[in-house]
Amino acid sequence: MNLKFLELDLNGHMQSLYQFAYALVPNELASEQLVLQTYQAYMIERKEMTESMELFLFQRLFQLAQTKCHSIRSPQLKPELSPFYSLESTQRAILFLKHKTAFSFEQMEKIVNLFRHEIMSHLLIGRERLLNQMGNSIETRSNEQDEFDFKYQV
């Protein structure tokens, strides 16, 4: 493969890979490192690849995030992001892949190395937890606003 075409191909996936990395690890520096390590793995293994480049990149990024990022400390999150990041990393990954990419369930199976029924289970539980967390944070903010309104007679 011509290096110019390779560069164009990689650049075409850059934004979605960074988004996926940040969905897995809410730390900007760690997300960037994951993407760079993913590209390095692609450069080393590209001749032996059997799947598409996009599938390989997402699969490798997920694997790297699972093995290397448990010890990374997350920065203080914005309150509106905390419900999403309170989910397990696999649930975040599946929600991201389902709602932000065009991957089929078969491709998602390869990326996260789970069977379809496990993906469906993570998707259902992740959505349910996310909705519950969002509801709790909305109720908390609403109660705080009610207390403020009452206290200051707004």
For each residue, the residues with C-beta under 8 A, 3 or more apart:
1: 5 6 46
2: 5 6
3: 6 7
4: 7 8
5: 1 2 8 9
6: 1 2 3 9 10
7: 3 4 10 11
8: 4 5 11 12
9: 5 6 12 13 53
10: 6 7 13 14 39 42 53
11: 7 8 14
12: 8 9
13: 9 10 16 17 53 54 57
14: 10 11 17 18 35
15: 18 19
16: 13 19 20 100 101
17: 13 14 20 21 35 38 57 58 61
18: 14 15 21 22 31 32 35
19: 15 16 22 23 96 100
20: 16 17 23 24 58 61 62 93 96 97 100 101
21: 17 18 24 25 30 31 32 34 35 38 61 65
22: 18 19 25 26 28 31
23: 19 20 84 92 93 95 96 100
24: 20 21 31 34 61 62 65 69 89 92 93 96
25: 21 22 30 31 34 65 69 72 74 89
26: 22 74 75 77 81 85
27: 30 31 72 73 74 75
28: 22 31 32 75
29: 32 33
30: 21 25 27 33 34 69 72
31: 18 21 22 24 25 27 28 34 35
32: 18 21 28 29 35 36
33: 29 30 36 37
34: 21 24 25 30 31 37 38 61 64 65 68 69
35: 14 17 18 21 31 32 38 39 61
36: 32 33 39 40
37: 33 34 40 41 64 68
38: 17 21 34 35 41 42 57 60 61 64
39: 10 35 36 42 43 57
40: 36 37 43 44
41: 37 38 44 45 60 64
42: 10 38 39 45 46 53 56 57 60
43: 39 40 46
44: 40 41
45: 41 42 48 49 56
46: 1 42 43 49 53
47:
48: 45
49: 45 46 53 56
50:
51: 55 56 59 110
52: 55 56
53: 9 10 13 42 46 49 56 57
54: 13 57 58
55: 51 52 58 59 103 107 110 111
56: 42 45 49 51 52 53 59 60
57: 13 17 38 39 42 53 54 60 61
58: 17 20 54 55 61 62 97 101 103 111
59: 51 55 56 62 63 110 111 113
60: 38 41 42 56 57 63 64
61: 17 20 21 24 34 35 38 57 58 64 65
62: 20 24 58 59 65 66 93 111 112
63: 59 60 66 67 113
64: 34 37 38 41 60 61 67 68 69
65: 21 24 25 34 61 62 68 69 89 93
66: 62 63 69 89
67: 63 64
68: 34 37 64 65
69: 24 25 30 34 64 65 66 72 89
70:
71:
72: 25 27 30 69
73: 27
74: 25 26 27 77 85
75: 26 27 28
76:
77: 26 74 81 82 85
78: 81 82
79: 82 137 141
80: 83 137
81: 26 77 78 84 85
82: 77 78 79 85 86 133 137
83: 80 86 87 130 133 134 136 137
84: 23 81 87 92 95 130
85: 26 74 77 81 82 92
86: 82 83 129 133
87: 83 84 91 92 95 126 129 130 133
88: 91 92 122 126
89: 24 25 65 66 69 92 93
90: 93 94 112 114 122
91: 87 88 94 95 122 123 125 126 129
92: 23 24 84 85 87 88 89 95 96 126
93: 20 23 24 62 65 89 90 96 97 111 112
94: 90 91 97 98 108 112 119 122 123 126
95: 23 84 87 91 92 98 99 123 126 127 130
96: 19 20 23 24 92 93 99 100 101
97: 20 58 93 94 100 101 103 108 111 112
98: 94 95 101 103 108 123
99: 95 96
100: 16 19 20 23 96 97
101: 16 20 58 96 97 98
102:
103: 55 58 97 98 107 108 111
104: 107 108
105: 108 109 116 119
106: 109 110 116
107: 55 103 104 110 111
108: 94 97 98 103 104 105 111 112 119
109: 105 106 112 113 114 115 116 119
110: 51 55 59 106 107 113
111: 55 58 59 62 93 97 103 107 108
112: 62 90 93 94 97 108 109 119
113: 59 63 109 110
114: 90 109 118 119 122
115: 109 118 119
116: 105 106 109 119 120
117: 120 121
118: 114 115 121 122
119: 94 105 108 109 112 114 115 116 122 123
120: 116 117 123 124
121: 117 118 124 125
122: 88 90 91 94 114 118 119 125 126
123: 91 94 95 98 119 120 126 127
124: 120 121 127 128
125: 91 121 122 128 129
126: 87 88 91 92 94 95 122 123 129 130
127: 95 123 124 130 131
128: 124 125 131 132
129: 86 87 91 125 126 132 133
130: 83 84 87 95 126 127 133 134
131: 127 128 134 135
132: 128 129 135 136
133: 82 83 86 87 129 130 136 137
134: 83 130 131 137 138
135: 131 132 138 139
136: 83 132 133 139 140
137: 79 80 82 83 133 134 140 141
138: 134 135 141 142
139: 135 136 142 143
140: 136 137 143 144
141: 79 137 138 144 145
142: 138 139 145 146
143: 139 140 146 147
144: 140 141 147 148
145: 141 142 148 149
146: 142 143 149 150
147: 143 144 150 151
148: 144 145 151 152 154
149: 145 146 152 153 154
150: 146 147 153
151: 147 148
152: 148 149
153: 149 150
154: 148 149
